[in-house]
């Protein structure tokens, strides 16, 4: 499978607890952090859940 790079672009402050846990599961704990994951349906679903806080980097 291909890999995607995910970058946190907005702060987690004020986000609901389930979205904070999703960011933790993705490995995003600080602003502007970039992580790389395989492009699986579960990862894409997690990204979709917090799409207002993250972006996919090319």
PyMOL Python script that loads the backbone (N, CA, C, O; Angstrom):
from pymol import cmd

cmd.read_pdbstr("""\
ATOM      1  N   UNK A   1       0.836  -1.186   0.000  1.00  0.00           N
ATOM      2  CA  UNK A   1       0.000   0.000   0.000  1.00  0.00           C
ATOM      3  C   UNK A   1       0.881   1.250   0.000  1.00  0.00           C
ATOM      4  O   UNK A   1       2.051   1.215   0.380  1.00  0.00           O
ATOM      5  N   UNK A   2       0.287   2.335  -0.431  1.00  0.00           N
ATOM      6  CA  UNK A   2       1.020   3.595  -0.438  1.00  0.00           C
ATOM      7  C   UNK A   2       0.988   4.226   0.946  1.00  0.00           C
ATOM      8  O   UNK A   2       0.182   3.848   1.795  1.00  0.00           O
ATOM      9  N   UNK A   3       1.860   5.175   1.158  1.00  0.00           N
ATOM     10  CA  UNK A   3       1.895   5.862   2.443  1.00  0.00           C
ATOM     11  C   UNK A   3       1.422   7.300   2.263  1.00  0.00           C
ATOM     12  O   UNK A   3       1.527   7.874   1.179  1.00  0.00           O
ATOM     13  N   UNK A   4       0.898   7.869   3.351  1.00  0.00           N
ATOM     14  CA  UNK A   4       0.486   9.266   3.341  1.00  0.00           C
ATOM     15  C   UNK A   4       1.168   9.967   4.502  1.00  0.00           C
ATOM     16  O   UNK A   4       1.442   9.361   5.538  1.00  0.00           O
ATOM     17  N   UNK A   5       1.434  11.239   4.318  1.00  0.00           N
ATOM     18  CA  UNK A   5       1.987  12.057   5.378  1.00  0.00           C
ATOM     19  C   UNK A   5       0.879  12.958   5.902  1.00  0.00           C
ATOM     20  O   UNK A   5       0.197  13.631   5.130  1.00  0.00           O
ATOM     21  N   UNK A   6       0.706  12.967   7.204  1.00  0.00           N
ATOM     22  CA  UNK A   6      -0.367  13.724   7.846  1.00  0.00           C
ATOM     23  C   UNK A   6       0.268  14.774   8.742  1.00  0.00           C
ATOM     24  O   UNK A   6       1.159  14.464   9.532  1.00  0.00           O
ATOM     25  N   UNK A   7      -0.191  16.028   8.620  1.00  0.00           N
ATOM     26  CA  UNK A   7       0.351  17.131   9.401  1.00  0.00           C
ATOM     27  C   UNK A   7      -0.761  17.768  10.212  1.00  0.00           C
ATOM     28  O   UNK A   7      -1.841  18.044   9.690  1.00  0.00           O
ATOM     29  N   UNK A   8      -0.496  18.000  11.489  1.00  0.00           N
ATOM     30  CA  UNK A   8      -1.465  18.686  12.347  1.00  0.00           C
ATOM     31  C   UNK A   8      -1.329  20.182  12.114  1.00  0.00           C
ATOM     32  O   UNK A   8      -0.253  20.749  12.308  1.00  0.00           O
ATOM     33  N   UNK A   9      -2.426  20.828  11.694  1.00  0.00           N
ATOM     34  CA  UNK A   9      -2.365  22.249  11.351  1.00  0.00           C
ATOM     35  C   UNK A   9      -3.102  23.134  12.340  1.00  0.00           C
ATOM     36  O   UNK A   9      -2.922  24.351  12.336  1.00  0.00           O
ATOM     37  N   UNK A  10      -3.938  22.531  13.198  1.00  0.00           N
ATOM     38  CA  UNK A  10      -4.667  23.317  14.197  1.00  0.00           C
ATOM     39  C   UNK A  10      -4.489  22.679  15.562  1.00  0.00           C
ATOM     40  O   UNK A  10      -4.213  21.485  15.676  1.00  0.00           O
ATOM     41  N   UNK A  11      -4.651  23.491  16.591  1.00  0.00           N
ATOM     42  CA  UNK A  11      -4.459  23.035  17.955  1.00  0.00           C
ATOM     43  C   UNK A  11      -5.580  22.099  18.394  1.00  0.00           C
ATOM     44  O   UNK A  11      -6.721  22.207  17.944  1.00  0.00           O
ATOM     45  N   UNK A  12      -5.223  21.185  19.278  1.00  0.00           N
ATOM     46  CA  UNK A  12      -6.186  20.259  19.847  1.00  0.00           C
ATOM     47  C   UNK A  12      -6.946  20.864  21.018  1.00  0.00           C
ATOM     48  O   UNK A  12      -7.892  20.255  21.518  1.00  0.00           O
ATOM     49  N   UNK A  13      -6.552  22.047  21.462  1.00  0.00           N
ATOM     50  CA  UNK A  13      -7.222  22.690  22.586  1.00  0.00           C
ATOM     51  C   UNK A  13      -8.667  22.991  22.191  1.00  0.00           C
ATOM     52  O   UNK A  13      -8.920  23.587  21.143  1.00  0.00           O
ATOM     53  N   UNK A  14      -9.588  22.586  23.014  1.00  0.00           N
ATOM     54  CA  UNK A  14     -11.001  22.808  22.749  1.00  0.00           C
ATOM     55  C   UNK A  14     -11.663  21.707  21.945  1.00  0.00           C
ATOM     56  O   UNK A  14     -12.880  21.720  21.764  1.00  0.00           O
ATOM     57  N   UNK A  15     -10.876  20.748  21.458  1.00  0.00           N
ATOM     58  CA  UNK A  15     -11.452  19.635  20.701  1.00  0.00           C
ATOM     59  C   UNK A  15     -12.053  18.618  21.676  1.00  0.00           C
ATOM     60  O   UNK A  15     -11.578  18.491  22.805  1.00  0.00           O
ATOM     61  N   UNK A  16     -13.080  17.902  21.255  1.00  0.00           N
ATOM     62  CA  UNK A  16     -13.649  16.864  22.125  1.00  0.00           C
ATOM     63  C   UNK A  16     -12.626  15.772  22.440  1.00  0.00           C
ATOM     64  O   UNK A  16     -11.652  15.586  21.711  1.00  0.00           O
ATOM     65  N   UNK A  17     -12.863  15.067  23.523  1.00  0.00           N
ATOM     66  CA  UNK A  17     -11.908  14.054  23.991  1.00  0.00           C
ATOM     67  C   UNK A  17     -11.693  12.946  22.961  1.00  0.00           C
ATOM     68  O   UNK A  17     -10.575  12.449  22.828  1.00  0.00           O
ATOM     69  N   UNK A  18     -12.739  12.546  22.229  1.00  0.00           N
ATOM     70  CA  UNK A  18     -12.552  11.479  21.240  1.00  0.00           C
ATOM     71  C   UNK A  18     -11.658  11.924  20.089  1.00  0.00           C
ATOM     72  O   UNK A  18     -10.923  11.110  19.530  1.00  0.00           O
ATOM     73  N   UNK A  19     -11.709  13.208  19.725  1.00  0.00           N
ATOM     74  CA  UNK A  19     -10.831  13.707  18.675  1.00  0.00           C
ATOM     75  C   UNK A  19      -9.388  13.817  19.171  1.00  0.00           C
ATOM     76  O   UNK A  19      -8.452  13.597  18.404  1.00  0.00           O
ATOM     77  N   UNK A  20      -9.208  14.152  20.435  1.00  0.00           N
ATOM     78  CA  UNK A  20      -7.860  14.176  21.013  1.00  0.00           C
ATOM     79  C   UNK A  20      -7.260  12.772  21.015  1.00  0.00           C
ATOM     80  O   UNK A  20      -6.078  12.593  20.721  1.00  0.00           O
ATOM     81  N   UNK A  21      -8.081  11.780  21.349  1.00  0.00           N
ATOM     82  CA  UNK A  21      -7.596  10.398  21.334  1.00  0.00           C
ATOM     83  C   UNK A  21      -7.272   9.946  19.914  1.00  0.00           C
ATOM     84  O   UNK A  21      -6.338   9.169  19.715  1.00  0.00           O
ATOM     85  N   UNK A  22      -8.022  10.415  18.935  1.00  0.00           N
ATOM     86  CA  UNK A  22      -7.736  10.082  17.539  1.00  0.00           C
ATOM     87  C   UNK A  22      -6.404  10.678  17.116  1.00  0.00           C
ATOM     88  O   UNK A  22      -5.615  10.014  16.443  1.00  0.00           O
ATOM     89  N   UNK A  23      -6.143  11.923  17.500  1.00  0.00           N
ATOM     90  CA  UNK A  23      -4.847  12.536  17.197  1.00  0.00           C
ATOM     91  C   UNK A  23      -3.716  11.766  17.861  1.00  0.00           C
ATOM     92  O   UNK A  23      -2.666  11.559  17.251  1.00  0.00           O
ATOM     93  N   UNK A  24      -3.919  11.340  19.109  1.00  0.00           N
ATOM     94  CA  UNK A  24      -2.906  10.542  19.804  1.00  0.00           C
ATOM     95  C   UNK A  24      -2.651   9.235  19.065  1.00  0.00           C
ATOM     96  O   UNK A  24      -1.502   8.820  18.916  1.00  0.00           O
ATOM     97  N   UNK A  25      -3.712   8.586  18.603  1.00  0.00           N
ATOM     98  CA  UNK A  25      -3.572   7.319  17.887  1.00  0.00           C
ATOM     99  C   UNK A  25      -2.818   7.498  16.570  1.00  0.00           C
ATOM    100  O   UNK A  25      -2.111   6.596  16.122  1.00  0.00           O
ATOM    101  N   UNK A  26      -2.976   8.659  15.963  1.00  0.00           N
ATOM    102  CA  UNK A  26      -2.236   8.944  14.731  1.00  0.00           C
ATOM    103  C   UNK A  26      -0.784   9.329  15.010  1.00  0.00           C
ATOM    104  O   UNK A  26       0.036   9.354  14.092  1.00  0.00           O
ATOM    105  N   UNK A  27      -0.463   9.627  16.257  1.00  0.00           N
ATOM    106  CA  UNK A  27       0.898  10.020  16.607  1.00  0.00           C
ATOM    107  C   UNK A  27       1.114  11.516  16.542  1.00  0.00           C
ATOM    108  O   UNK A  27       2.257  11.974  16.510  1.00  0.00           O
ATOM    109  N   UNK A  28       0.037  12.286  16.522  1.00  0.00           N
ATOM    110  CA  UNK A  28       0.122  13.744  16.446  1.00  0.00           C
ATOM    111  C   UNK A  28      -0.121  14.333  17.827  1.00  0.00           C
ATOM    112  O   UNK A  28      -1.252  14.350  18.314  1.00  0.00           O
ATOM    113  N   UNK A  29       0.942  14.814  18.452  1.00  0.00           N
ATOM    114  CA  UNK A  29       0.817  15.368  19.797  1.00  0.00           C
ATOM    115  C   UNK A  29       1.189  16.841  19.870  1.00  0.00           C
ATOM    116  O   UNK A  29       0.914  17.499  20.873  1.00  0.00           O
ATOM    117  N   UNK A  30       1.811  17.364  18.823  1.00  0.00           N
ATOM    118  CA  UNK A  30       2.199  18.766  18.799  1.00  0.00           C
ATOM    119  C   UNK A  30       1.798  19.381  17.462  1.00  0.00           C
ATOM    120  O   UNK A  30       1.669  18.689  16.452  1.00  0.00           O
ATOM    121  N   UNK A  31       1.610  20.672  17.484  1.00  0.00           N
ATOM    122  CA  UNK A  31       1.248  21.419  16.286  1.00  0.00           C
ATOM    123  C   UNK A  31       2.377  21.354  15.264  1.00  0.00           C
ATOM    124  O   UNK A  31       3.551  21.401  15.632  1.00  0.00           O
ATOM    125  N   UNK A  32       2.036  21.248  14.002  1.00  0.00           N
ATOM    126  CA  UNK A  32       2.955  21.186  12.862  1.00  0.00           C
ATOM    127  C   UNK A  32       3.783  19.910  12.819  1.00  0.00           C
ATOM    128  O   UNK A  32       4.757  19.840  12.069  1.00  0.00           O
ATOM    129  N   UNK A  33       3.426  18.912  13.595  1.00  0.00           N
ATOM    130  CA  UNK A  33       4.100  17.613  13.545  1.00  0.00           C
ATOM    131  C   UNK A  33       3.620  16.854  12.319  1.00  0.00           C
ATOM    132  O   UNK A  33       2.436  16.898  11.988  1.00  0.00           O
ATOM    133  N   UNK A  34       4.530  16.155  11.639  1.00  0.00           N
ATOM    134  CA  UNK A  34       4.185  15.364  10.464  1.00  0.00           C
ATOM    135  C   UNK A  34       4.499  13.902  10.767  1.00  0.00           C
ATOM    136  O   UNK A  34       5.592  13.575  11.231  1.00  0.00           O
ATOM    137  N   UNK A  35       3.534  13.028  10.503  1.00  0.00           N
ATOM    138  CA  UNK A  35       3.723  11.590  10.674  1.00  0.00           C
ATOM    139  C   UNK A  35       3.394  10.901   9.357  1.00  0.00           C
ATOM    140  O   UNK A  35       2.661  11.439   8.526  1.00  0.00           O
ATOM    141  N   UNK A  36       3.944   9.706   9.179  1.00  0.00           N
ATOM    142  CA  UNK A  36       3.716   8.945   7.965  1.00  0.00           C
ATOM    143  C   UNK A  36       3.065   7.619   8.326  1.00  0.00           C
ATOM    144  O   UNK A  36       3.547   6.896   9.198  1.00  0.00           O
ATOM    145  N   UNK A  37       1.966   7.306   7.649  1.00  0.00           N
ATOM    146  CA  UNK A  37       1.227   6.064   7.874  1.00  0.00           C
ATOM    147  C   UNK A  37       0.891   5.442   6.532  1.00  0.00           C
ATOM    148  O   UNK A  37       0.861   6.122   5.507  1.00  0.00           O
ATOM    149  N   UNK A  38       0.637   4.138   6.550  1.00  0.00           N
ATOM    150  CA  UNK A  38       0.127   3.481   5.355  1.00  0.00           C
ATOM    151  C   UNK A  38      -1.306   3.942   5.101  1.00  0.00           C
ATOM    152  O   UNK A  38      -2.055   4.240   6.031  1.00  0.00           O
ATOM    153  N   UNK A  39      -1.657   3.990   3.860  1.00  0.00           N
ATOM    154  CA  UNK A  39      -2.981   4.472   3.470  1.00  0.00           C
ATOM    155  C   UNK A  39      -3.995   3.335   3.553  1.00  0.00           C
ATOM    156  O   UNK A  39      -4.403   2.778   2.533  1.00  0.00           O
ATOM    157  N   UNK A  40      -4.399   2.995   4.785  1.00  0.00           N
ATOM    158  CA  UNK A  40      -5.394   1.942   5.000  1.00  0.00           C
ATOM    159  C   UNK A  40      -6.749   2.586   5.286  1.00  0.00           C
ATOM    160  O   UNK A  40      -6.803   3.761   5.648  1.00  0.00           O
ATOM    161  N   UNK A  41      -7.835   1.844   5.132  1.00  0.00           N
ATOM    162  CA  UNK A  41      -9.152   2.414   5.421  1.00  0.00           C
ATOM    163  C   UNK A  41      -9.297   2.917   6.857  1.00  0.00           C
ATOM    164  O   UNK A  41      -9.981   3.912   7.097  1.00  0.00           O
ATOM    165  N   UNK A  42      -8.660   2.239   7.814  1.00  0.00           N
ATOM    166  CA  UNK A  42      -8.782   2.684   9.205  1.00  0.00           C
ATOM    167  C   UNK A  42      -8.061   4.011   9.421  1.00  0.00           C
ATOM    168  O   UNK A  42      -8.578   4.883  10.119  1.00  0.00           O
ATOM    169  N   UNK A  43      -6.884   4.178   8.840  1.00  0.00           N
ATOM    170  CA  UNK A  43      -6.144   5.442   8.968  1.00  0.00           C
ATOM    171  C   UNK A  43      -6.899   6.559   8.263  1.00  0.00           C
ATOM    172  O   UNK A  43      -7.000   7.666   8.792  1.00  0.00           O
ATOM    173  N   UNK A  44      -7.426   6.287   7.083  1.00  0.00           N
ATOM    174  CA  UNK A  44      -8.176   7.315   6.349  1.00  0.00           C
ATOM    175  C   UNK A  44      -9.442   7.710   7.097  1.00  0.00           C
ATOM    176  O   UNK A  44      -9.848   8.871   7.045  1.00  0.00           O
ATOM    177  N   UNK A  45     -10.068   6.776   7.784  1.00  0.00           N
ATOM    178  CA  UNK A  45     -11.234   7.093   8.601  1.00  0.00           C
ATOM    179  C   UNK A  45     -10.869   7.982   9.779  1.00  0.00           C
ATOM    180  O   UNK A  45     -11.621   8.889  10.136  1.00  0.00           O
ATOM    181  N   UNK A  46      -9.703   7.718  10.386  1.00  0.00           N
ATOM    182  CA  UNK A  46      -9.239   8.552  11.491  1.00  0.00           C
ATOM    183  C   UNK A  46      -8.941   9.968  11.008  1.00  0.00           C
ATOM    184  O   UNK A  46      -9.271  10.944  11.682  1.00  0.00           O
ATOM    185  N   UNK A  47      -8.316  10.073   9.839  1.00  0.00           N
ATOM    186  CA  UNK A  47      -8.017  11.388   9.264  1.00  0.00           C
ATOM    187  C   UNK A  47      -9.316  12.123   8.960  1.00  0.00           C
ATOM    188  O   UNK A  47      -9.415  13.328   9.190  1.00  0.00           O
ATOM    189  N   UNK A  48     -10.304  11.412   8.450  1.00  0.00           N
ATOM    190  CA  UNK A  48     -11.590  12.036   8.135  1.00  0.00           C
ATOM    191  C   UNK A  48     -12.277  12.563   9.390  1.00  0.00           C
ATOM    192  O   UNK A  48     -12.965  13.582   9.337  1.00  0.00           O
ATOM    193  N   UNK A  49     -12.098  11.880  10.513  1.00  0.00           N
ATOM    194  CA  UNK A  49     -12.732  12.293  11.763  1.00  0.00           C
ATOM    195  C   UNK A  49     -12.168  13.618  12.268  1.00  0.00           C
ATOM    196  O   UNK A  49     -12.893  14.413  12.866  1.00  0.00           O
ATOM    197  N   UNK A  50     -10.884  13.860  12.031  1.00  0.00           N
ATOM    198  CA  UNK A  50     -10.235  15.095  12.508  1.00  0.00           C
ATOM    199  C   UNK A  50      -9.755  15.941  11.329  1.00  0.00           C
ATOM    200  O   UNK A  50      -8.728  16.613  11.421  1.00  0.00           O
ATOM    201  N   UNK A  51     -10.496  15.908  10.225  1.00  0.00           N
ATOM    202  CA  UNK A  51     -10.063  16.605   9.018  1.00  0.00           C
ATOM    203  C   UNK A  51      -9.942  18.106   9.178  1.00  0.00           C
ATOM    204  O   UNK A  51      -9.242  18.750   8.397  1.00  0.00           O
ATOM    205  N   UNK A  52     -10.614  18.686  10.185  1.00  0.00           N
ATOM    206  CA  UNK A  52     -10.508  20.123  10.431  1.00  0.00           C
ATOM    207  C   UNK A  52      -9.235  20.468  11.231  1.00  0.00           C
ATOM    208  O   UNK A  52      -8.898  21.643  11.374  1.00  0.00           O
ATOM    209  N   UNK A  53      -8.541  19.466  11.742  1.00  0.00           N
ATOM    210  CA  UNK A  53      -7.323  19.701  12.522  1.00  0.00           C
ATOM    211  C   UNK A  53      -6.055  19.280  11.784  1.00  0.00           C
ATOM    212  O   UNK A  53      -4.957  19.681  12.168  1.00  0.00           O
ATOM    213  N   UNK A  54      -6.192  18.476  10.731  1.00  0.00           N
ATOM    214  CA  UNK A  54      -5.024  17.935  10.032  1.00  0.00           C
ATOM    215  C   UNK A  54      -5.137  18.193   8.526  1.00  0.00           C
ATOM    216  O   UNK A  54      -6.188  18.570   8.009  1.00  0.00           O
ATOM    217  N   UNK A  55      -4.022  17.975   7.858  1.00  0.00           N
ATOM    218  CA  UNK A  55      -3.993  18.017   6.403  1.00  0.00           C
ATOM    219  C   UNK A  55      -3.075  16.908   5.916  1.00  0.00           C
ATOM    220  O   UNK A  55      -2.196  16.450   6.645  1.00  0.00           O
ATOM    221  N   UNK A  56      -3.285  16.481   4.678  1.00  0.00           N
ATOM    222  CA  UNK A  56      -2.415  15.468   4.077  1.00  0.00           C
ATOM    223  C   UNK A  56      -1.383  16.190   3.245  1.00  0.00           C
ATOM    224  O   UNK A  56      -1.720  16.966   2.351  1.00  0.00           O
ATOM    225  N   UNK A  57      -0.110  15.930   3.546  1.00  0.00           N
ATOM    226  CA  UNK A  57       1.016  16.570   2.864  1.00  0.00           C
ATOM    227  C   UNK A  57       1.424  15.691   1.695  1.00  0.00           C
ATOM    228  O   UNK A  57       1.490  14.470   1.833  1.00  0.00           O
ATOM    229  N   UNK A  58       1.693  16.280   0.577  1.00  0.00           N
ATOM    230  CA  UNK A  58       2.130  15.544  -0.612  1.00  0.00           C
ATOM    231  C   UNK A  58       3.567  15.114  -0.490  1.00  0.00           C
ATOM    232  O   UNK A  58       4.102  14.482  -1.401  1.00  0.00           O
TER     233      UNK A  58
END
""", "prot")
cmd.dss("prot")
cmd.show_as("cartoon", "prot")
cmd.util.cbc("prot")
cmd.orient("prot")
